[in-house]
Amino acid sequence: MEKVAVEWVDSKIMHGWQDNRIFEGEVAQCESVGFLYEDGVDFITLVMGRSDSDMVVEGFSIPKGCIKSVKKLRAR
């Protein structure tokens, strides 16, 4: 699996009572680093760790429409 850095945008959410300024601003700008587990048609899946016995831990998927960039990281 390749190590990658992903820049992506996420939904913005607010809790409780808010004034009209809640609608100002943009969605959340995010960056995640992990191992590229799957590059699907509609999403990519990253995992945070992997073992020498092909086990993985802490995976999550990001819709491709939210991804701004994917950069391969150099192996150490």
C-alpha positions as CSV (number, residue, x, y, z in Angstrom):
1,M,0.0,0.0,0.0
2,E,1.2,3.5,-0.8
3,K,1.5,6.2,1.8
4,V,-0.5,9.3,0.7
5,A,-1.5,12.7,1.9
6,V,-5.0,13.7,0.9
7,E,-6.4,17.3,0.8
8,W,-10.2,17.3,0.9
9,V,-13.2,19.3,2.0
10,D,-15.8,18.2,4.5
11,S,-19.3,19.3,5.5
12,K,-19.7,22.1,8.0
13,I,-22.0,21.6,10.9
14,M,-23.0,23.8,13.8
15,H,-24.9,22.8,17.0
16,G,-27.4,24.7,19.0
17,W,-28.7,28.2,18.4
18,Q,-26.6,30.4,16.0
19,D,-27.0,33.8,14.5
20,N,-27.0,34.5,10.8
21,R,-23.2,34.3,10.6
22,I,-23.4,30.5,10.7
23,F,-23.9,30.7,6.9
24,E,-20.7,32.6,6.3
25,G,-17.5,30.9,5.4
26,E,-16.7,27.7,3.6
27,V,-16.7,24.0,4.3
28,A,-14.0,22.5,6.4
29,Q,-10.6,22.2,4.7
30,C,-9.0,18.9,5.7
31,E,-5.8,16.9,5.3
32,S,-5.4,13.2,6.0
33,V,-2.3,11.0,5.8
34,G,-2.4,7.2,5.6
35,F,-2.1,4.1,3.5
36,L,-4.2,4.0,0.3
37,Y,-6.3,0.9,0.9
38,E,-8.7,1.3,-2.0
39,D,-9.1,3.6,-5.0
40,G,-12.8,3.0,-5.9
41,V,-15.0,4.6,-8.6
42,D,-16.7,7.0,-6.1
43,F,-14.3,7.1,-3.1
44,I,-10.9,6.3,-1.8
45,T,-10.3,4.4,1.4
46,L,-7.3,5.2,3.7
47,V,-6.2,3.1,6.6
48,M,-4.0,4.5,9.4
49,G,-1.9,1.4,10.0
50,R,-1.0,-2.0,8.6
51,S,0.8,-5.0,10.0
52,D,3.1,-7.5,8.4
53,S,0.3,-10.1,8.4
54,D,-1.9,-7.9,6.1
55,M,-4.1,-6.6,8.9
56,V,-5.2,-2.9,8.9
57,V,-6.6,-0.5,11.5
58,E,-8.7,2.7,11.5
59,G,-10.0,3.0,8.0
60,F,-12.2,5.6,6.5
61,S,-13.5,6.5,3.0
62,I,-13.6,10.0,1.4
63,P,-15.9,10.7,-1.5
64,K,-14.0,11.6,-4.7
65,G,-16.1,14.7,-5.2
66,C,-14.6,16.0,-1.9
67,I,-10.9,15.4,-2.8
68,K,-8.8,18.3,-3.9
69,S,-5.5,16.4,-4.2
70,V,-3.7,13.1,-3.4
71,K,0.1,13.1,-3.1
72,K,2.2,10.0,-2.8
73,L,4.7,10.2,0.1
74,R,8.2,8.8,0.0
75,A,8.8,5.5,1.9
76,R,11.4,5.6,4.6
